[in-house]
Amino acid sequence: MLQGTAVGGSGSASTPVRDTAQPQLKEIGLVMGYHGTLTMFQCREDKLDVIVREVKHINSYLENSSGQKWCSKRPPGKVRVLITPTLFSLRDVDTVKQEFSAELWFEIFYRDPNLAGIKNRDEVDWDNQWDPRIELRNTVTIEKNVTSQNLIEVVGEDVPIVHEFRKVRATFKADMDLTEFPVDHQKLTVQLMSGWATKRVELRKNYGSIDNISADDFADADQWKVIEYLERTHDTKRNGQSKTFGEYPLYNITAHVQRKTTFYLWNTVLILFFIMGLSFTVFSIPPEEHKDRLGITFTLLLTTVAFKLVVSQYLPTVNYLTLLDKYVLGCIIFQCSVAVENTLASVFGDKTSALIFDGICASILAFVVLLVHLIFGRMIWMKRNKNNSELQKIEDKLKGLKERIDEAYKEHDMNSKKPGTTRSNLIIKGFTDDEVQEFEQNNESNSEAAPLNKINV
């Protein structure tokens, strides 16, 4: 009994111990769970801090490298940006590299409603101010890039005009079509592109500016002829990787130049013509002395091949034949034909038959050479006239547009009572959608209609 009581006493005493231990274990479990959760949140917070620092670093790098602020407050709606370019010192037109160098000054005018009420440029934080993100798209190297901003107050309006002036000296890439070399004409284009999509920004021609380039600003006048007016067009560039911002605005400033062919005619075509003429001297040697005849023919052939290598230095590596390439290859084919004829004439056992065959072949070859040169000369003449006609149409089109705009300005100035001339006001303020559409329709139609009258300042 005593043993059972002891055992029972022991059992009755263990019950409150278990009842007391269970809450303690639960409390310890809750504390451990709290510390685990806290540690987990601290780890996640550390990871978030790392991510934030990386984002700040990337944003700082982008700001320093491109000067663009991604988080700037954007103007509402679409912003029309007027561009006034001036092309100075157009030079170093390189056909082989398909490049040219130029110094470009261009002014940018646009409205930003976020600057309403601000009259002094010193009140604007230009580092954080929204801008149209206009960059040069087809540059190879940039020697100088200077940018300055200003505000232009418009009388009677609360929103000022943002005026940005940039000076750029650079080398630009040009896509040249050399099929008609050396009677070709090329388009030397400077492409401006906005980093904003077309639904945010549109780049437009400033009809108040002058679209011409003087001969003094063209350094390669001894090799090229440049037309007086610059062609300026707007276009879009599609981004296939983005569905939200699929298109970006482009603005093309194009100078049309035509190559002067005198150098190539005197130094390549004329010399090759003389070499082909010398090929006929082998027919004065008897057909049986074919070794001497072939020696002269192959010497002249190697001379023509050397000229082909010289001509190749004027051209880039392209997958088509230029007009001059076709002429040089024609000369090589002719001399190969003379070599074949010399070999065939030596095969005849009868000397009289060989002389008859030799005379007939010489007459045929002479006729072919004269005919080919007449065709080649006519091709050059026709292509030259075609290029001159195309350039003249472009020049007349741009000149006619400028005259119509000038007449519209004069007529509006006679009836306007507002301060300043119409041209100076429109350089700054721009045009309405209807006015831009009317100008562009007149530009595309190239008609000699009455001056444009629908101009509101």
C-alpha positions, 0 to 999 in steps of 0.5 A: 500500500505504501508503495502504491501510495508512493506511486500514486503520489508521484503520479498526482504530483507530476500532473501540475508539472506538465500543466505548467510546462505546456504554456512555457513551451508555447511561449518559447515557441512564440518567441522563437517564431517572432525572432525568426519572422523578425530575422526574415523581415530584416533579411528582406529589408536588407535586400530591398536596400541593396535593390534601392541602391542599385536603382539609384546607381543606375539612375545616377549613371543614366543622368550623368551619361545622357543628361536625361531625367527619367522622373521629370514632370512631363507636360500634359498631352503632346508637345510640338517641338520646332527645330531651326537648324543651321549647317556650317562647314560641310566637309570631308565627304568620304565615299569609301567610309560613307561619312561626312563631317559638319558643324550643326547649330540648331535651336529648339522651341517648345512650350511647357505648361509646367513653367507657367508664370516663370519669366526668368531662366534662373528660376528654373532647375534645368537639371530636373527640367523636362526636355524633348531628349533630342539626340543626334542619331547617325553620328560616328564621332562627336568633337563638340557638343555645347547646350544652353537653355533660355526662356522667352516671354510671350506678350499676353501669355502666361506660359513662356517658350523654352529655347534650347540652343546646341552647337555640335561638331561631328562626323556623320554616317551617310547611306550612299547609293554608288550605283551611278558612280562617278555621276552620282548624287548623294543625300548627306543627312543629319538625323535628330531623334527624340527619346520620347514616343510620338504620342508625347513629342512631335518634331516639326519644321520651323517655317520661320527659318531659312533653309539654305546653305551657302557655297562658303560653308561647303569645303568640298566644292572642288569635288562636289556641287551642293544645291542651295537649299536644305531639305528637312523632313520629319519621320518616325523610327519604329521600336519592335521591342516595345508595344507601348512606345512603338514609334519615336519621332525623327527629324532629317536635315538633308543636303543634296550634293552631286559629284563632279566627274571631271577627275574620273573622266580624265584620270581613269576613263581616258587612260583606259580608252588609250590602253584599249587603243594600244591593244590594236597595235598587236594586229601589226605583228604577223599572226605566227609571232604569237608570243610577241603578240601575247606578251604585249596583250598581257602587259596591257591587261595587267595595266588595266587590272592595276587600274581596277585596283586604283578605282577600288580605292575610291569605293567602299566594299559594296555588293554591286557594280558601279558604272565605273566598275562596269567600264573597267570590267568591259576593258578587261573583257576586251583585252581578254578577247584580244588574247583569245584572238591572238591564240586562235590566229596562230593556229591557222597553218595557212598564212593567208587564212590567218591574215584574213581571220586576223583582219576580220576579228580586228574590224569586229573588235574595233566596231564593238569598242566604238559602239560600247563607248557611244553607249557608255557616253550616252548613259553618262549623259542621260544619268547626268541630266537625270540627276541634274533634273532631280536636283533642280526639282528639289531646289525649285520645290524648296525655293517655291515653298520659301517664296510662298511663305515669305509672301504670306508673311508680308501679307500678314504683316500688313494686316497685323497690329501685334508687335514684332514681325510675323516671321520672328513671332512664328519662329518662337510660337509655332503653328496650329495643327491646321497651319502645319497641315496646310504648309505640308500640303503645299510643300508636297504638291509643289504647286504655284498656288496663291500665297498662304494666308492662313497664319495666326500669330 
